Every structure is written in C-alpha cells, then in structure tokens.
Amino acid sequence: MAGVYISWPFCAQKCTYCNFASGVEKPEIQASYLDALRTHLARQDWPFVPETVYFGGGTPSLLTVEDLARIVEKIPGSPWREFTLEAAPGSLNTQLTAEWARLGVNRVSLGVQSFVEKELRQTGRRHSAQTVADDCEMLRDAGICNFNLDLIAGLPFQTAESWEESLAWVERLQPRHVSVYMLEVDEDSRLGLEILGQGGRYGASAVAPDEGIVANYERAVAFLASLGLPRYEISNFAQSGFASAHNLKYWRMEPYLGFGVDAHSFDGAMRWGSPEQVRDYVAYVDRGAPREVGAETVRPIEERFLTGLRLDEGLATDRDALSPALRSRIDDAVKHKLLVWNGKRLRFTPQGILVSNEVFERFLGVDDANS
C-alpha cells in the first residue's frame, strides 16, 4: 500500500515545544509555497496510485477549502482509502468540516497536547478542553468519525493529577485513535533549548523529571488499553481497525512520496527529502525538485529494525537467517530485558520501549551479510 505525505508548514503561532520545520509566514510567502507545491505534484511521474494521503504540518486545517482542493486535485487515486488532515483545535467550523468530508477527508488528527488550561497557555496554545469537545462534535456531525487526539506527556506544570484530567477528557470524547508523545528535549524547540540551558523561560523549570514523564506515559498506556485503545506503536493507540493506515506504511517499509518542506520519500531502496525552509523548497521546485538532493540508499537491516521494532506486533525475523554479529546484539538486548525474542519474532519489552532510541542505536552499522 503506497501513500502521499503533504507538508503545510504554516501555523497561526509557533508553540514553545515544537521542533518541526514550521512557523508563521506572510500570506505572500504562503501563496508562493502553494504554487510550488502544486507544481511539484503536477510534475510527479507517479510510480503508483496512492491509497492514503496525509496532510501534516504546521497547521493544514488553516488552508482554505479552495486551496486544499487545488492541492488534492493533483494527486491521483481519489477517493483514497484514508485521507488524514492535521488540525489545530479551534480552527474548525461546521461549514469547513462539511467541505472536508466532501473532498474525501475521512480522518482528522487534532493537536490537543493537553486539556489543562495552565499547561496549554504555557506552551502558547489558545484552545480549551471545551474547544476540543466542540470540534469532535463537529467532525462527527460531518461524518468524520475517525479522529485522533494528540497528547504530550511532560509539558511544563504537568503533574500526575493534571494528566488524569487530560485522560478523563479522552474517555469523555471517545476518539478512535490517540497519540501520546513524551516531551522531546532538543535544540530545535524554544522549550528544549531552554531546558538544555537550565533556564526558566517557557516554563522550562516546571517540566517534571524524566521519571515523572515516564510515569505519565505508562499511566496513559494502561488507561487507554482499558478504554479499548491498545498501543500498536510506541506513541500510538487505537481501537481495532483504526490504526493509521498511512503511518503504518512508515513502519512496514512500504513506499510513499513526500511533497513540501522537510517531506521525505521512500521507494523501498532509496530515501530522499526536500529542504527544511520554505524559500529553499520553492527554489528546489524551481530547479525541478531533483531526487538526488539528500538521497541515500537505505541499509535494509537497519531500516527493518529501526522501523519494524516500533510496532507492538514486533518484527518477524528468523534467527537462523541472521549474521552472528546481529544475533549477538539481539541476545545482549534480550539479556538486559530490553527485547523479547522467540526465534521468529522480536519485540520490545515495556522497559525497552522507554529507552527505544538507545536500543535502536545497537543496530546502526551492524553487519548482516546473511540478510
């Protein structure tokens, strides 16, 4: 199953925790980007007919219906099995959601992050819990009953008690899919940079220690499972039959094409991307969007382990087909209770999930001549 990812990197405001290639831009910059995006899509020699389309960002829900239609008309295969649009709570209205449904949108991902006002205001988000509830009702009224709610464990001022408040709202709203991310601390966000510098801006000094963040994540895992939303990937939880069809292709190494700022593509052997800045992307399209920019041949064994292990179902692999070097690394991870392996399928343990990045590093550069 093949898919298409479209990046709309513009927002009404930049959240303090955000480390994506997105931000606030003038209307004329957005217009030039839209033209470049449509040109890029129109020039594409499609190697497949996509079954899924995913609009990420940024905040693609800020697109006018007319502009959204002008983009999707360039993508073959409509109506798609799954057409996802990321949305900021408060950017929806009844006319807009009805038009989305008419265009084929059948899945919406709401960037909620928290239902607690103190946490939201600290990060720059403007919505309230009631805003999200109203948005969910509008989506259902439009016939878009498959929606996701994003949450972040570890926001400034978040406590075990406030986390319970957010989880209670999830139970009340009954989404079919929930994503729970542990706060990422890096130099690509204002909050992350402040934490690394031991500063106090953006509530950096009010971020819980790692053990508190982990405890909230693990509480969410158990709570969501009790609601019939078991974890199927490290950060994703869904009712049976409602896992994200588009995102699953990333973890199952299926082909996809990406268009727009910082969008990536994969054809099974090669991975390539596009520039991370709007102006650079426009220039890139003017040059014909050459595939060789940033292209790299993937190492199959690395790719299988870095993607397949993220899934709760684990990675199907035959021990006898692996090289001694790879078996040794797996055995060491099993010994330290980070992975479990029955000889045919390899999976994370609950402990391993919490240090997944460290586990992934074990498989970088490993020789696997037998694969």
N, C-alpha and C positions, 0 to 999 in steps of 0.2 A: 504494500500500500504506500503510495507516494503522496507527498504534500507540498504545500507552499506556505512560506512564512513571509509576512509583510511587516516591515518596521515603520511605525509612525511615531517619530521620536519627540513629539512636542507635547508640552504639558501647560496647564494654567499656572503652576508653580512647581518648583523643584523641592522635593521632600528631603529632609536632612539625612535620612538613612539610605537614600537612593544611590546606587553605584552603577546605574545603567547609562548608556550613551543617549541621554535625553535631556531636555531642558525647555526653557521659554524662548521663543523666537518671534520676530516681527512677522506680520501677515505676508509681506512680500517674499520673505525667506521661505515660509511655508509653501507659498504658491510655486516658487521655483523648484522646491523639493518635489511637490506633487507632479509637476511636469516631468521631472527627471525619473520619478518612479514609474509613471505611465509609459515613458519612452523605453525604460529598461524592460518592462513587462512586454511591450509590443515587439521588441526586437528578439525576445527569447525564442530560440528554436527548441520547442518543448520535447524532451525525450520521453515524456509520459503524460497521461492525463491525470491530474491530481485528484485525490479523493478527499483531501482535507485542506482547509485554508485557515490560517491563524493570523489575526492582526494583533501584534503586540506593540509595546511602546516603552516609554511615552504613554499617551492617552488617546488611543484611536477613537474613543467614543466622542471626542471633540470634533471629529470630522463631520462636515455637513453630509446629509444623505446623498446629495448630488455628487459630492467629491468621492464619497465611498463607492457609489455606483460607477463613477468614471474609472476607478481603480479596478474593481472586480470584473468589469466588462472585458478586461484584457486577460483574464485568467480562464483557461478552458475547463470544461467539466461540470459547469453548473447544471443542476444543483448538486452541491458536494455533500458527501456523507456527513461531514462535520465542518461547520463554519463558525469559528470562535472569534469573538471580539472582546478585547480587554476594555474595561470601562472604569472610570472613577465614580464612586458614589456621589450622587448629586448632579451628575451630568446627563441624567436620563429624564425623559418626559414621555407621556403616553403616545404622542404622535411619532416621536423618534423610535421608540421600541416597536411600534407597528410597522414603520418603514423598514427597520432592520429585518423583521420577520419576512416582509415582502421580498427583500433582497436575498433571502436564504439564510440569514444568521439563525442558527439553532442552538448556539451555546454562547454564554457571556461569562466572563471572568471579572468579578468585582474586586478591586483593590482595596479591601476594607482595612486590613492590617490590625485594627483594634476596634472594639466597641466602647472603649472607655475614653471619655472626653479629655481628661488630663493627658493621657498618652497621645491622643490624636493631635491636640493643639501643640504639644511639644515638638512633634515631627513636621508640623506645617499643614497637616490635613485639615480640611474645613467641614467635613461631614459629621453627622451624629449617628448614633445607633438607629434612631427613627428614620433617618435618611435612607439607610441601607434597607430597612424593613419596607419602606415605600417603594424603593427600586425593585426589590424582589417581587412585590405585588404587581408592579407594572410589567415586569418581564413575564410573569405567569399569565397576566391578562392578555399579553400579546402572543401567547402560545409558546414562549421561550421558557420552558420549564427546567431545562438543563442549564443550571448556572453554578459557578464556582465562587467561593468566598476565600480570599487570601487573608492569612493571619501571620503576624511576626511574633515569635517568642523572643523577648529580650529588649523590647523598646524601653526608653527611659521612663522611670517611675512605675514600670510594670512590677506587680507583686503576684504572689500565688493567689491572693484574693481577687485582684483585678482580672487576672487571667481566667478565673472561674466565671467572672461576669461576661467576658467575651465568649467563653464556651457555652454559657447559658443562652446567649443570643443565637448561637449556631443551632442549638437544639430547638429554639423557638421558630427559626426561619426555615429549618428543614431543607437545606441545599442537598443536591445530589453529589456534590463534589466539594472538597475543602483542601486547600493547600496551606501547610504550616511550615514556615521557614524560620530557622534560628538566625538571629541578627548576625549579619556579616560585618566584620570589623576590618576594613582595609582603607587605603589612601584614596579610593575612588569615590568616597562619600564624605560630606562635611562632618557628619557624626563620627564616622570611622576614624577620620583624620584627627578629630578632637580627642577621641578615646586613646588613640595611639600616642598622642602628645600629652596625655594625662591632663587635659584641660577640662573646663566646666561648661563650655558653651553647648547649646542644643541638648542640654540635659545629660551630657556625657558622664558626669559624676553620679547620675542617678540610674545608670544601667546596672542591672543585677550582675553578680559574679557568674562565671561560667556554670557553676553547679546549679544556680537558680534558673538559668536559661534552660539547661538540660532538664531540670525537674519539670518545668512548664511544658517543654516539648513532650516528655514522656507521659505527662498527665493528659495531654491532648491525644496522644496515640491511644491510650486506654479509653478515654471518654468517647472519642469518635468511633472506635470499634463498637462500643456499647450502643451507639446510635445507628449501627448498620453501615458505618463508613470505615471499613478496614483500610489499613495502609497498603497500597500496592506499589509505591515507590517511596524513597526516603522522605520526600516532602509532600506526598500526595495521597489523598484518601477519597474513596468513592463508594457509592452504592454499586452493587453488582450490575455490570453492563454500562456503567457511566464513567469509567476511566477515560481520560483524554485520549482519543484515538490519534490525534495529531502528535501529542507529546510522546506517546508510546513508540512512535517510529524513531525518535532520537535514541531511545534506549534499546531498541531492537535492530538498530543499524539498517533501517530502511531509507530509501532515497528521499531527499527533499531539496527544494530550491528556495533560497532566501533573497529578498529584494528590499533595498533600503539600507539605512545607516546600521552598521555593525551586524548585518544579517549574514548568516552562513549557509552554505550549501554542501551537500554530500551525495555522491553518486555510487557509493559502495567501495570505492577505491581512493578517491581524492576528496579532500575537503578544501574549500576556499571561502573567502569572505569579502566584505566590502568595507570601505573606510568608516571610521568611527565619528567623523564630524560631517555635518550637513553640507557645508560648502565643498568639502573634499569628495563627498559622494556625488554631488552634482557634476563636478569636474570629471570624476571617474566614469559616469554615464556618458558624458560628452566624448570621452576617449573610446567609447564602445564597450565599457564595462568588461575589460579583459579578464578572462578567467584566471590567467596566470598570476594575477595580483594576490599575494597571500596564499597561493595554492600549495598544498603539501600532500604527499602520499601518506596515507594512514598506515600505521603498523597494525595489522589485523588482530594480533593477540592483545596489544594494549587497548585497542578500541573495544574489543569484546569484553574485557574486564572492567574498563572504566565506565562503560555504559550498561552492560548486562547486569552487573552486580548491584546497580541501583534499584533494580526491581525486587519486590518482595518474593517473587517466584524464584529468584536466583538465576544462575547461569548454568545451562546444560553443557556439561563438558565431561569427556571420557578421560579418566586418569591415565589410562594406558597410552593415550594419544599425545600426551604432553611430554615436553622435554624434562630431563632430570632437574634442570635449573628452576623451571616453573613449578614442578611438583614440590621442590624444596621450599620455595617461598610460600606456597599454599599450606604445606604442612606446618610451617612455623606460625602462620596466622591462625591455623586451627589449634595449635598447641597453646597459643595465648588467648584462646576463646574469642577470637575476632571473626572467624569464619567457621561454618559447619559444612561438611562435605561427606556425602555418602558414596563417593566414587563416580557418580553420574551427574550430580547437580550441586553447585556451590552456592551458598547463601551467607549473608551477613548474620551474625548473632545480634541481639539487641545492643550489646556492648560495642560491637564492631560498627554498627550504624553511627554511633556517636562520635567515632573517630574515623569516619569513612575516608576522608581525604588522606589521612596517614596510611590507611590500608591500600588505597589506590596507588600511592607512591611506590609500594612494594613491586608493582608490576610494570613500572616505567622502565624501558630499556632492557627488559628481560629477554634472553634468547629463547626462542621456542621453535627450533628447527623442525620439530615434529608436527607443527600445526599446519 
